[in-house]
Amino acid sequence: MTKHEFEVAMTCEGCSGAVTRILNKLGDVKFEIDLPNKLVWIESDKDVDFLTETLKKCGKDVKYNGTK
C-alpha cells in the first residue's frame, strides 16, 4: 500500500475527529493524524483524487503533499 501525505486545515480535536470519522467509513485504509502540524497520512491503494475528495467532505481545505 502507498502512504500519502495530506495537509488538512484542522484547528482542533473536533476537526481531527471529523477526519477520523470520514476515513473510518472507507474501511480498508490505515491513517495517522498529526493535529499540531495539520497533517494526515493515509495508507491505501485507493486513487489520490478519491482520497482528496473524501477528506474534503469534512469541510476543510485539503492539499496533497505526495507520497511518504
ABEGO torsion letter per residue (X at the ends): XBBBBBBBBBABAAAAAAAAAAAAAAGABBBBBBAAAGBBBBBBABBAAAAAAAAAAAGBBBBBAEBX
